[in-house]
Every structure is written in C-alpha cells, then in structure tokens.
Amino acid sequence: MTAFRIAGFSGLVPRLAKQLLAPNQAQVATNCNLTSGDLRPRSGPLLVFAPVINGDIKSMFRMEKDGNEKWLAWNRDVDVARSPIAGNTSRRFYYTGDGEPRASEYDLATAGIGPYPAGCYVLGVTPPITKPTVTPTGGASATTVSRSYVYTFVTPWGEESAPSPASDVTTNKVDATWGLSGMDAAPPNSGTISNALKDTPSAGYVTITLNSVFGLRAFEEITFASVSGMTDLNGTFAISSINGNNVVIILSTTQTYSSGGTWARVAPHNTSGMTKRIYRTLTSPTGTEYHYLVTISVATTTYSDTISDTVAAVNETLPSTNWLMPPANMRGIVIMANGIACGFFGNEVCFSEPFKPYAWPLAYRQTYDQDIVAIGINGTTLVGMTEGNPFTITGVDPVTMGGGMQNLGVAWPCMSKSSVASFAFGVGYAAPQGMVIVGPQVDIVTKDLFTQKEWSELNPDTFIATAADNRYYAGYSANDSSLMFVIDKSEAASFVKVNQRITEIWADPATGKLYVAADKKIYQWEGDVGTKLSYEWRSKKFLTAPPINYGAAKIDADFSMSEAESSGSQAAYDAIIAANEALIVAGLNDGLADPALGEYEIGGDEMQLLPPLTIDALQFQLWANDELKFSKTVVNTKAFRLPSGFKSDNVEVVLSGNVKVTGVVLAETMDGLKQA
C-alpha cells in the first residue's frame, strides 16, 4: 500500500529538478512562513508612517525620544549610524550618501512637518585657516622665552577641530603680555555671489565667484538663489572643485549671468555657540608641546595672554593635531563595537578616532588595490566588498588597523551595495556566484540552493537587503516581486518568495523589527497580525513505480484564530472603515490620479477594501502528469477521498490559503492514511 506524508515544510531549492527535491521541499513557496516547520501564512504589513518625500523611499531610519517616534526617509542610498558617545540623550546620529557626511539629532532632524531629516550639520569641524599674529608688549623679567600659538574651533557638541596654522615663533620676556590678533571667526554658512561664468573649454561647467569659500570643499552641496540672468543656477549643486574664491559646479546652460545671487550650505557648520580654544607651546625635558590656555568666543579675533608657564604646564596638551573632517565624498558610514567610525571612498577605507566620529586622521586611512563597493561590520572586523576580491581589516585601535588587512583571495565581487547585510556570524552580500558570507569562514552559502545561472535570474545587482533574526531579507526588481532568503547557522538554508513590491527594507537595530517601504509609505513587516497574506506551496513531484491512483488525503491544519489575530483583524477592519468614512466626508473617495492635472482614474476609488474578519481559507489541489486532477476547499481536518479513474506515476500537491498546516498525507485508500 503506497502512501506518503509531507511534514516539516521547507522552501525552494531552485538548483534541483522537481523530482529530486526532498519530500518537504517546494517547487513554489510564495508568502509562506516556514521557520517553524509548519506551513504558515505571513501577516500583512502594518502602515507606520507616510513621509513627505519626492520619489520612492530608498533609505529610512526610525528615531525615538521620550516615547515619541518619527521616521527619516531619503530617495537616495543613505547609510545611518547612531552615535557611540556616552549618554546620547539627544539621539545624535551620522549619515552618508545624502551629499557630504552629515550629523544631526532628534530635535534638529524632526523639526516641523517634514520632510525629515529637517535639519543637519556637516560632519566634522573645519579648522581655522589663518595663523595668529603674536605681538608681545611690556614685561620686566630678565628671562626670555620663545612661544608659538595655535587655536581650534569647538562646536556646541564639544567637537574640536584640527588646529590653525602655527604662529611665527616669537621670543620675548616671559612676563610680557602676548597679544594675539588676526584669528579667524567661524566659517560662514552662507554669503553672496559676485559673478558666474560658463567654462567654455569644458562645456557643462560653471565657475561661480563667492564672497568666501572658507569651510567649503569639493563634493559638498550648496544652494544658489536669487541669481539674475543665469537662472539655471538657482538650485542645489555638488561642488566639483574650488579655485581661489571660485567654486565650480557641473551645469549645462546657455544663459549668461547678470547680477546678484546668494549661496548657502545645505549642511551648515555647527557654529551657533561655537567657541575657540587657544594653545601655546611649552618646552619640557620631554619636548615641546602645545598646552591649553583659554576658551573664548568664536567671534573674538584677539586675545592677550598673561598666563604663566606654571599654570599652562598643568593644562591638557593639544589633542586634535591630526583630527580632520571625513572626506566629503565618503560613503557607507558604520561604527564598530570599539567606537571607531568607518567609511570609504574610491579604494580607501577611513577610520575615526574611537568614540569621536567627527575626527578622521589621515594616517588612519587604508588603501586597497580595487575600488570598494560597500563595507560591513562584524564585531571588531571590518569587511570590505569590492569590484573584485573582498577583504577584512581587524583591530581594536585605528593606529594599528593597517596591520590587520587581509585579502580573502576569492574573486567574489559585490554586485550591489544595497545587498549587504550584517549578521551575528558575518557579513553577507550578493556576488555573481551567489550570496557570500564573510565571517570566521568565507563561503557561498546559497551554493546548495542555486546554480550561478539560476542566481543570475534573480538580478542580484538590484538587491536591497537587510538581516533580521539572522535571516537575509532582500527585494529585487523582477516581476514586481520580492524575495526572501532564510539563512540560519543552525539550520539548512531555505528560500521563499513574497508577492510584494518594495523599494527599501530595513531592520531597526534598536528593536529588531523589520520594515519595508512601498508606494512612498513605511510598513512594519508582518506587523498587522489581523491580516494574513494568502500563500501558495507546491510540493516536489512524487514518483511511483508502477503508476497508481491515490484515493485519499488528509490535511492536518489549524483553522482557529488566536486572540491576537482576532483582535488585530477587528482593529484593521475598524480602521479601514474609519479611513473610508473620512475620505467620503472630505470628498476624496473618487480616485484622483493626479490632483495637479485634475486627472481621474476611470472607475477609480480611493477607498480601501475591507479585510476579512476570519482566517479560514485553504485550497488543496492534486496534480498528476502535469494536469490538475482534483481541487477542494478544505474546512476541517477530516480525511477526504480523491477521484478515481486514472493512474499516474507522478503526483504533486498544491496548498494555498491562509491557515496553518502541519502536515499532508496521501494514500491509495482511507485505511492507508494511517500507515503514512
């Protein structure tokens, strides 16, 4: 008596022929949750935020302070890192990819009604560019001393710049009054334009003369306004280069500058409340060092030094000699467990001072022989993914990081920066050969699921991915679908698809919750427990010899709803009714296709469909010889008969619906079901 049982449901293995799959593996697995071994439906996504944004959401980040939650969203590929500083009550964070590297905090980023982030500062502190002039006067001592002075800028956040150029060494009486003058005030965040010229030798460039370029760098973004004549210049541009008091931008225009115009940084320097710290040299048996003297207002450009060497000797030495701003074109910011911030540009990796994400010494940079596509973090190891071989850099101190660089020696290039995800056991990314995990070992973890040909059909160069619960979730642009990998070190890898188009996916490291973006809205993944997606699961092709007729089947399923599912379903039902009623009251229920153009969708309706209040759908299908032989809506766990009149040496089972299934049994007779 022939019978078989399907239990411990698993996902797809595209590399295997359908008759070679294991009994619990699938040809089709869509919208299935298989992590427990049961066949379960996925809960629907829960709308959490609708940001003000121009274009699709490509990056997002959740902020919370004092119980208040708001979302930041970008239509660019942006990386965000929470500040590692102690007592981060302001919820400071840093981000790259939206122009130059930037910094913000909750109140600044979420001011107003959006879009968010509403405000930011450029990451880092630009140093003064003018050396102080030193003029000693008076003094009665017969002892003379030689001194040099520098000064730094300090933001209200306590971030200190590199020092100014050193003053000329001056010798005078030790008890003289040492007058300092000519020190810079804070770098300007805005100013005026006096000219703009098209660069005729290089068509597509415009050179703009500003009143000051102090604090500006190539790759930073700047906004021009109120320009007459060359009105094409009114807008936001990235600076291509700086020459004297001129900035060069990429702009093709046939217009000629007439007059006027203003400029403003998109990411201003944090100058409101900025101060200056003044240091002077002090010679001791161990050498000559700059010691702290005093803090003055950033607007003050002079100072009279009468502090004795005895007092200066106990003050701290200059800490920021090598502290630079991060490169303006740096991307991919992440922060390691030891508080070191990391980023990259071109073929260089940059490291900050530990717990000082605004200070990036040039000496801490490491170069590689291939251009970098993305970086990820696994503890105190940085993983670099490139256009060729991946590499790792391991260390606890940025000074010694260079000694820990290792070329992994495998030609597995990263196909998409957005495909990178960090797991507890390593960093994963999409390569042409499959999904790579770089951890204690380096491996293609999807080699048992896909051949390279089948993997390429998923368009891995379009992956947008993240990790949650040590599983890899990735959307891809093919057939308006999403796919999900389930990769766990404790179980075999499996693969299912999800019928949902998304533009971004992100796991919140603070909560572990997974979020997706679709149609310019942000949803919590499977957050709506009252709504279940309809799944489809198709078994392997079961072969028999000789051909037989399966005459009976039984499905073990749970048709009940949990209390959470029932309340969630009712809440979703009530919420949609309330939303639809609000549309009717406002007269907005008639489906405007484009309000700006007054266009209407034919038969359009903005009102949402009501979800079901019960979860009770399960459809069983039996296929033989690639033909549908039987279909039945199953409403309980009782055995049922299958049609006679044919024999086949191959059968397949298809289950679709939204109830939990723990097993399926097929046999030639009703009594045979007990033997499976």
ABEGO torsion letter per residue (X at the ends): XBBBBBBGBBBBBAABBAAABBAABBABBBGBBAAAGBBBBBBBBBBABBBBBBEBBABBBBBBBGGBBBBBBBABBBBBBBBABBGBAAGBBBBBGBEBBBBBBAAAAABEAOBOBABBBBBEBBBBABBBBBBBBEEABABBBBBBBBBBBBBAAGBBBBBBBBBBBBBBBAABBBBBBGBBBBBBABEBBABBBBBAABBGBBBBBBABABGBBBGBBBBBBGBBGBAAABEBBBBABBBEABBBBBBBBABBBABEEBBBBABBBBABGBBBBBBBBBBBAAEBBBBBABBBBAABABBBBABBAAAAAABBBBAAAABBBBBAABBGBBBBAAGBBBBBBEABBBBBBBGBAABBBAAABBBBABBBABBBBBEABBBBBBABBBBBBBEABAAAAAAABBBAGBBBBBABAAABBBBAAEBBBBBAAEBBBBBABBBBAAAAABBAAAAAAAGAAABBBBBBGGBBBBBBBBGGBBBBBBBBAABBBBBBBBBBBBABBBBBAAAGBBBBBBGGBBBBBGABAABBBBBBBBBBBBBBOBBBBBABBBBBBBABBBAAAAAAAAAAAAAAAAAAAAAAAAGAAAGBABAAAGBBBBGBBABBBBBBABBABBBBBBBBGGBBABBBBBABABBBBBBBGBBBABBBBBBBEABBBABBBBBABAAAAAAX
